[in-house]
Amino acid sequence: MGEMFRHELVITDPEVLSVLGERTGLRFGYSSTDPDFSYSLSRAGDEQIAVSSVHVGGTISMWGDTEVFTVAHVQAARYDWRIRGETGNAAAGSSVLFRPEHPSLVVAQDVDVTMAHLPVDLVQATADTVYGTEAPVGFASSAPLSAQLGRYWSGLIRYGAGVRDSEAFAEPLVRAELARHLSVGLLECFPLLGDRQGRYLSMEAQSQRYRIAVQFFDDHAPEPVTVEDAARAAGTTTKALVRAFRANHPLGLTPGQYLRRARLDAAHRDLQAADPQAGDTVKAIAARWGFTHPGRFAQYYQQLYGTTPSRTLDR
């Protein structure tokens, strides 16, 4: 993940907004003749994820397109949109998707909007992982698939705004996890082009591969098994198994990382049960579980358990 940024600003001249848009990937022009016009922005993120909250006082017209996928969740007195001939109204707390190379026009009044901005390559990579396919991502509509999924997105973006405003947002892992949640939410809440049933069958196949591989690793961790062995047990390729783990493991671990963690867990239990007075050593226990480099084993162990293996052994 790239460096984090935070922007807070207030604008009363709508012509200045075009310059701001160029910096944020929103290639929009703006116009307002309302004497009470005002615009305030709170935005934070990095090169993979950004979440913005905007308040517009008065009326404004906006036209243009975007370099990234941008989903706007809107509360407004008026928010009429037209995107490539499709029209809608998002004033009553609904959401609208703005897509690259899809010219858009919005006429709005007294708006509060929360937006997620997601790069095309991130959404594509997420789709490849989640669905196990490499079809280019495209959406059939700018409106959510259903009212229920629209409400789900509303809750998701509120959660995202809360994370953005927390101290934890400074952590790259937190931003990466939020980017993944929002990307998956985008793919599931808005109508993708292509065979939806086929995508769900692919998701189920990935879930089954993941479950079989996890059981294989858990059963055979003491043995000299490899990721390729687990892929064969699951009836798939190594590349497909990596995708299955990325899509299904809560922490997005790869198969190799999962196997290493399973062996670290086993070594941890052995260290807790060991007796240094009887000659048990960290080196011997680490080697028993396939860790031939003591320094690297200690590094992995401390990252996972917050202490050194020697301290665990000596307790």
C-alpha distance (Angstrom), angle and dihedral (degrees) to the residues before:
residue distance angle dihedral
M1 . . .
G2 3.80 . .
E3 3.77 127.9 .
M4 3.78 117.2 -61.6
F5 3.80 121.9 -114.2
R6 3.81 134.4 -167.5
H7 3.81 126.1 -163.0
E8 3.80 126.9 -171.7
L9 3.80 119.2 173.1
V10 3.79 146.1 146.4
I11 3.83 122.6 -146.5
T12 3.79 130.3 -172.4
D13 3.82 98.3 175.1
P14 3.85 111.5 74.9
E15 3.82 91.9 -158.3
V16 3.81 89.3 67.2
L17 3.80 89.9 60.9
S18 3.80 92.9 73.0
V19 3.80 90.1 63.3
L20 3.80 90.2 48.7
G21 3.81 90.8 50.5
E22 3.79 92.4 54.9
R23 3.80 89.3 57.6
T24 3.80 94.6 49.6
G25 3.80 101.0 43.7
L26 3.82 94.1 -104.5
R27 3.79 104.4 121.7
F28 3.79 94.9 -163.8
G29 3.76 136.1 143.4
Y30 3.81 118.5 -145.5
S31 3.77 135.1 -155.3
S32 3.79 134.4 -179.9
T33 3.79 134.0 161.0
D34 3.79 92.8 -179.9
P35 3.84 110.1 122.7
D36 3.80 88.7 -150.1
F37 3.80 94.1 54.7
S38 3.80 117.1 140.3
Y39 3.79 134.7 160.6
S40 3.80 127.7 -163.6
L41 3.80 126.5 -178.4
S42 3.79 135.8 -167.4
R43 3.80 111.8 -176.6
A44 3.80 134.9 163.7
G45 3.77 137.0 166.2
D46 3.78 144.7 93.0
E47 3.81 136.7 -108.0
Q48 3.83 92.0 -60.3
I49 3.80 105.0 38.9
A50 3.79 137.8 21.9
V51 3.79 130.6 173.9
S52 3.80 120.3 -164.4
S53 3.79 133.6 -171.3
V54 3.81 115.5 -162.3
H55 3.79 132.6 -176.0
V56 3.80 119.3 -166.5
G57 3.77 118.9 -170.3
G58 3.80 115.8 -158.9
T59 3.80 126.2 1.5
I60 3.80 127.8 -38.0
S61 3.80 139.0 173.6
M62 3.83 120.0 -148.6
W63 3.80 129.6 -174.0
G64 3.79 135.6 171.8
D65 3.79 136.7 65.1
T66 3.80 140.5 -90.2
E67 3.81 137.7 -113.5
V68 3.81 92.2 -144.3
F69 3.79 137.3 38.4
T70 3.80 105.5 -87.3
V71 3.79 122.8 -174.1
A72 3.81 115.5 -165.5
H73 3.80 120.3 -160.3
V74 3.79 106.3 -161.0
Q75 3.80 141.1 -157.1
A76 3.81 109.6 175.1
A77 3.77 147.3 138.1
R78 3.82 84.8 -122.5
Y79 3.79 133.9 3.3
D80 3.80 113.5 162.4
W81 3.79 116.5 173.1
R82 3.79 137.5 -173.5
I83 3.82 120.9 -169.7
R84 3.81 117.5 177.9
G85 3.78 93.1 -31.9
E86 3.81 95.0 -43.0
T87 3.80 113.5 114.6
G88 3.76 135.2 -166.5
N89 3.77 148.0 150.4
A90 3.78 119.6 -121.4
A91 3.80 98.0 176.4
A92 3.80 96.7 110.5
G93 3.78 98.8 66.8
S94 3.80 99.6 -75.5
S95 3.80 133.0 128.0
V96 3.78 137.2 -115.4
L97 3.81 130.3 -163.5
F98 3.82 120.2 -136.6
R99 3.82 113.9 -160.1
P100 3.79 134.6 -165.1
E101 3.81 113.7 -94.1
H102 3.81 91.6 13.7
P103 3.83 107.2 115.9
S104 3.80 110.4 -138.0
L105 3.79 137.9 -165.2
V106 3.81 123.9 -165.8
V107 3.80 129.2 -178.1
A108 3.80 110.9 -170.2
Q109 3.77 143.0 167.9
D110 3.82 130.8 -162.4
V111 3.79 95.2 -9.3
D112 3.79 135.4 -175.5
V113 3.79 110.0 -173.6
T114 3.80 133.7 171.5
M115 3.79 115.3 -159.2
A116 3.78 136.3 -167.0
H117 3.81 115.4 -155.3
L118 3.82 115.3 -159.8
P119 3.83 125.5 177.4
V120 3.79 116.9 -121.5
D121 3.82 93.2 -122.4
L122 3.82 91.6 53.4
V123 3.82 92.6 50.8
Q124 3.80 90.6 45.9
A125 3.81 92.3 50.2
T126 3.81 90.5 47.8
A127 3.81 91.4 50.3
D128 3.81 90.9 48.9
T129 3.80 90.1 52.1
V130 3.80 99.6 41.1
Y131 3.80 97.4 43.4
G132 3.79 99.4 29.1
T133 3.79 91.8 -128.6
E134 3.79 135.5 106.7
A135 3.80 99.7 -144.7
P136 3.82 113.2 138.0
V137 3.79 111.8 -99.0
G138 3.80 114.4 -111.9
F139 3.79 132.5 158.0
A140 3.79 127.6 -139.5
S141 3.79 95.6 -153.1
S142 3.79 143.5 14.2
A143 3.81 91.9 -132.5
P144 3.83 125.1 79.9
L145 3.79 119.0 -94.1
S146 3.80 92.5 -111.1
A147 3.78 142.0 -8.5
Q148 3.80 89.1 -101.6
L149 3.81 92.8 54.1
G150 3.79 89.1 44.5
R151 3.80 88.5 57.7
Y152 3.79 90.1 46.6
W153 3.81 90.3 54.5
S154 3.82 89.9 48.2
G155 3.79 90.1 57.3
L156 3.79 91.9 44.1
I157 3.80 95.0 53.0
R158 3.80 91.4 45.6
Y159 3.78 87.2 54.4
G160 3.81 89.5 48.3
A161 3.80 91.9 52.1
G162 3.80 89.4 50.6
V163 3.79 91.7 52.1
R164 3.81 90.4 47.2
D165 3.80 90.6 54.9
S166 3.82 94.0 48.1
E167 3.79 128.2 90.4
A168 3.81 88.4 -119.8
F169 3.82 90.0 70.0
A170 3.81 88.0 77.8
E171 3.82 88.4 70.3
P172 3.84 113.9 91.2
L173 3.82 92.4 -143.5
V174 3.81 90.8 55.3
R175 3.80 91.6 51.4
A176 3.81 91.5 45.9
E177 3.80 91.5 52.0
L178 3.81 91.5 47.7
A179 3.82 90.3 49.5
R180 3.79 89.6 53.1
H181 3.83 93.2 48.0
L182 3.79 92.9 49.3
S183 3.82 93.4 44.5
V184 3.81 92.2 51.7
G185 3.81 89.4 44.8
L186 3.81 90.6 52.7
L187 3.80 91.7 50.5
E188 3.79 93.2 47.9
C189 3.82 100.9 39.3
F190 3.81 99.8 46.8
P191 3.83 125.8 56.8
L192 3.78 111.4 -97.5
L193 3.76 120.5 -154.8
G194 3.80 114.8 -113.2
D195 3.77 136.2 37.6
R196 3.81 108.7 -21.8
Q197 3.80 92.6 -176.3
G198 3.80 89.8 53.5
R199 3.80 90.5 52.7
Y200 3.79 91.9 52.9
L201 3.79 91.5 48.2
S202 3.80 87.5 52.1
M203 3.81 90.4 49.8
E204 3.82 90.8 51.6
A205 3.80 90.8 48.8
Q206 3.81 90.2 51.3
S207 3.80 91.1 48.7
Q208 3.80 90.7 52.1
R209 3.81 92.1 48.6
Y210 3.79 89.6 49.7
R211 3.81 93.5 50.8
I212 3.80 93.2 48.1
A213 3.81 92.7 48.0
V214 3.80 93.4 47.4
Q215 3.81 90.4 52.1
F216 3.81 89.8 47.0
F217 3.80 92.4 52.2
D218 3.81 92.8 45.3
D219 3.82 91.8 49.5
H220 3.81 96.8 43.4
A221 3.82 105.0 32.0
P222 3.86 91.9 116.4
E223 3.81 89.9 55.3
P224 3.83 128.3 76.7
V225 3.80 93.4 -100.6
T226 3.80 124.8 150.9
V227 3.78 137.6 -155.1
E228 3.81 88.0 -100.9
D229 3.83 88.9 57.9
A230 3.81 90.1 53.4
A231 3.80 91.2 48.1
R232 3.80 90.3 53.0
A233 3.81 90.6 48.6
A234 3.80 89.3 52.3
G235 3.81 92.1 46.9
T236 3.79 95.4 -119.0
T237 3.79 144.4 93.6
T238 3.79 127.0 -85.1
K239 3.81 90.9 -113.4
A240 3.81 92.0 51.8
L241 3.81 91.2 46.9
V242 3.81 90.7 53.8
R243 3.80 88.5 53.7
A244 3.80 90.9 48.3
F245 3.81 91.2 53.9
R246 3.81 93.0 45.2
A247 3.80 89.4 52.1
N248 3.81 98.8 43.3
H249 3.81 111.7 26.6
P250 3.84 110.6 93.6
L251 3.83 90.7 -132.1
G252 3.79 95.2 37.2
L253 3.82 92.1 -116.2
T254 3.79 119.8 173.9
P255 3.82 118.7 -124.8
G256 3.80 90.0 -103.6
Q257 3.79 91.7 51.9
Y258 3.80 90.9 48.1
L259 3.81 92.2 51.5
R260 3.80 91.1 48.2
R261 3.79 90.8 50.1
A262 3.81 91.4 49.0
R263 3.79 89.4 53.7
L264 3.81 91.9 44.9
D265 3.81 89.0 53.1
A266 3.80 90.3 52.1
A267 3.81 91.8 47.5
H268 3.81 89.2 48.6
R269 3.80 91.4 54.8
D270 3.80 91.0 48.1
L271 3.81 91.2 50.2
Q272 3.80 90.7 51.1
A273 3.81 91.0 51.0
A274 3.82 96.3 40.3
D275 3.80 126.8 105.9
P276 3.81 115.2 -144.1
Q277 3.81 88.9 -166.4
A278 3.80 87.8 63.0
G279 3.79 91.1 53.5
D280 3.82 100.1 -95.2
T281 3.82 111.4 152.0
V282 3.77 136.9 -171.3
K283 3.80 90.7 -124.1
A284 3.80 93.5 54.6
I285 3.81 94.1 46.3
A286 3.80 92.0 46.4
A287 3.81 91.0 50.5
R288 3.81 90.5 48.6
W289 3.81 87.7 62.6
G290 3.77 96.5 43.7
F291 3.82 101.1 -94.1
T292 3.78 104.9 130.0
H293 3.80 96.5 167.6
P294 3.85 108.4 71.2
G295 3.80 94.6 -163.8
R296 3.79 93.7 51.5
F297 3.81 90.7 45.7
A298 3.81 90.0 53.0
Q299 3.79 90.5 49.6
Y300 3.82 93.6 51.0
Y301 3.80 90.5 44.2
Q302 3.80 95.1 51.5
Q303 3.81 92.0 47.2
L304 3.80 90.0 55.1
Y305 3.82 102.8 36.0
G306 3.79 104.0 24.2
T307 3.80 94.0 -125.1
T308 3.79 139.0 69.2
P309 3.81 123.8 -91.7
S310 3.80 90.6 -122.7
R311 3.80 91.5 58.6
T312 3.79 90.8 50.2
L313 3.81 90.2 50.5
D314 3.82 93.4 48.7
R315 3.80 96.2 51.3
